Amino acid sequence: MYELQVRLLQIPHAYPGGAINGRFDTKVQQAVARFQERYGIRGDETGVYGDNTRHALMLRTK
């Protein structure tokens, strides 16, 4: 989850002020949902960090 949080922080307005603590909490879930909506990610449930979301996030971040 640490890497997910670091990557979400690289997406403008997805995870504002988000903690890097390695936990998949409500704030992380909401950030994943914002990312999915902004980039039109399909194939994973809203807020779920599944394969499609992971791939899309990796393509857009370092």
C-alpha positions in Angstrom: 0.0 0.0 0.0 3.0 2.3 0.5 3.7 2.4 -3.3 0.0 3.0 -4.0 -0.1 6.0 -1.7 3.1 7.4 -3.2 1.7 7.0 -6.7 -1.7 8.6 -5.8 0.2 11.6 -4.5 1.6 12.1 -8.0 -1.9 12.5 -9.5 -3.2 16.1 -9.0 -6.1 16.3 -6.6 -6.5 12.5 -6.2 -5.0 12.2 -2.7 -4.6 15.7 -1.3 -2.7 15.7 2.0 -2.8 11.9 2.0 -0.7 9.9 4.4 2.0 7.5 3.4 1.4 4.9 6.1 0.9 1.7 4.2 -2.8 1.3 5.0 -5.7 1.0 2.6 -8.1 3.2 4.5 -11.2 5.2 3.4 -9.1 8.1 2.2 -7.0 5.8 -0.1 -10.2 4.2 -1.4 -11.7 7.6 -2.2 -8.5 8.6 -3.9 -8.5 5.4 -6.0 -12.2 6.2 -7.0 -11.2 9.8 -8.0 -8.4 8.5 -10.1 -10.7 5.9 -11.8 -13.3 8.5 -12.5 -10.9 11.2 -13.8 -9.2 8.7 -16.2 -12.2 6.6 -17.1 -10.8 3.4 -15.7 -13.1 0.5 -16.2 -13.0 -3.2 -15.1 -12.5 -2.7 -11.4 -15.2 -1.7 -8.9 -15.2 1.9 -7.8 -12.5 2.4 -5.2 -11.0 -1.0 -5.7 -7.3 -1.2 -6.6 -7.6 -4.0 -9.1 -5.5 -5.0 -12.1 -7.0 -2.3 -14.5 -6.6 0.5 -12.0 -3.1 -0.6 -11.1 -1.9 -0.7 -14.7 -3.4 2.7 -15.5 -1.8 4.2 -12.4 1.6 2.7 -13.1 1.4 4.2 -16.7 0.8 7.7 -15.3 3.3 7.7 -12.4 6.8 6.8 -11.4 
